[in-house]
Amino acid sequence: MAPDDAVPSTPSSALGSTDSSHATSSVSVAPPLPHTLARAVLGAAVMGVGLGASVALGIAAAEHWGLDGFLARLVPALLVTSLVVPAILFLRRRFDRRSLRGIGLVGPLTAVRTAGLGFAVVVAAAVVVLGGATVAGWLTWGAVDRGDLLLFLVTNTSIALLYEAVPEEVSLRGYVLTTLRSRYARWVAIVVTTALFLAAASTSVVVGAGLTRLLDVEPFPWGVVPAGEDPVSYFMLLAVFGLMLAYAREADPTASVWTCVGAHLAFLTVNRVVLSVGGTGVEVELASPDVLLLVPLYVGLAIVAFAFLGERTPRPSPREVPRTA
């Protein structure tokens, strides 16, 4: 997955020419499987705890300073990125002693290009599915207020990137998925990363509920899913979404995590435009609540597209260069 962490192939002639004294001068130490899994769990825990703490602190800040609207949403968004991203970078560089490039943090030009790729794939999948639903009469599009739509896109993009897309992708599809791919089969790494994504979401709810009570502010409801969500539907959609983001990581030869960020942003933007009641500048009417099933349908189409791109992409060995003792 991560090219700079891949073990380079060594010609057999070169191996044959290596003398025994050099071969015994260092000992390659690969971390055991449980150690690798523990690192992945730690990365997911950073995301879950960081998100829950940021929500609680954001509620406290809003109550203390009288914030509402965009500012009330901006504070926890800034907090979660400020808490999670530096912690993940610390784990990668100081604890694992490996490069940030290995978790998909590529240069700025590649980041922009791959983020655009991820965004475009998801939007294209949504256009195909939602366009078909519109033709079938399941969706009815009304008037578009350009000013409100522009304001929504600016504010939504800011909050979505800081609150969810960047911290979640750097921690989960960046750190966690790369860590698991270093020692586990590809499918195992994807499944476990997705499971840890669900666990991080539940952890954030529990931490937020507990911390709001400790801070004596408006309490966050106890549970393992956000208030008002059906647990089965919530986890099923989150699982499909997580799989899409894992496949997005391999859609480009650079294994850029920004492909996942772009895909994540597109998912949030499309869903909020189609499913939100006002505030987006776009009027959309659903013929039936069952139309919500179109969301996992277009996400599934995006999975197929990312998987197709991934199969066309050279995939270097995911094994990280072992440490030397």
CORNOR-V92741 format. One line per field, one symbol per residue. phi: phi as a letter, one per 30 degrees, with the letter a starting at -180 (. if undefined). burial: 1 if it has 24 or more other ideal C-beta (glycine too) atoms within 12 Angstrom, else 0. A space follows every 10 residues. Layout:
# CORNOR-V92741
phi=???
burial=???
This chain:
# CORNOR-V92741
phi=.cedcddddc eddddddddd dddcdbcdcc ddeddddddd dddddedddd dddddddddd ddddcidaid ddddeddddd dddddddddd eddcddhbdd ddcjdddddd dddddddddd dddddddddd ddddddidbb ccdccddddd dddddddddd dddbeddddd dcdddddded ddbcdedddd dddddddddd ddeddddddd dddddhcedd ddlcbeeicd eddddddddd dddedddddc dbedhddddd ddddddeddd ddddcdciic ibcbccdaed dddddddddd dddddddddd ddcecdeddd dddcc
burial=1111110000 0000000000 0000000000 1000011011 1111111111 1111111111 1100000000 0111111111 1111101110 1100010101 1111110000 1001111111 1111111011 0010000110 0000000000 0110111111 1111111111 1111111111 1111010011 0111111111 1111111110 1100100001 0001110000 0001101111 1111111111 1111111111 1111111111 1111100001 1101010000 1101111111 1111111011 0010000111 10000
